[in-house]
Amino acid sequence: MMTEATYSDKLVSITNEEIILEHYYFPTGKKKVVRLDNIERIAVEKPTIRNGKWRLHGTGNFKTWYPMDYSRYKRDRIFFVMLKDQWVNIGFTVEDGNQVEKIFRDKSLIR
């Protein structure tokens, strides 16, 4: 069932039920769908060299995976998704960080 996106850009789409991360898998570029009810929490951080500001795609520490974003270094925040059933976290960026942060806060996912 396809639900209408509450937010969408070239990197991510967010619906009431899921987050769709574009260009997630390497090297195929296929997307990953994460159900909101499978998210333990989301953290929001200012990008730094230590937390993925220059990570274009993939991982540098085997703990956090980043979908492809060649402009990540220009973004104002990185969202880190901790999943209930996976050891690996997801770090992703969006084009409108304010809007996405508000959506996640309204859903009580940011803690």
Secondary structure, DSSP 8 states (H G I E B T S, - for coil): -----SEE-SSEEE-SSEEEETT-STTT---EEEEGGGEEEEEEE---TTTTTT--SB-SSSSEEB---TTGGG-S-EEEEEESS-SSEEEE--S-HHHHHHHHHHTT-B-
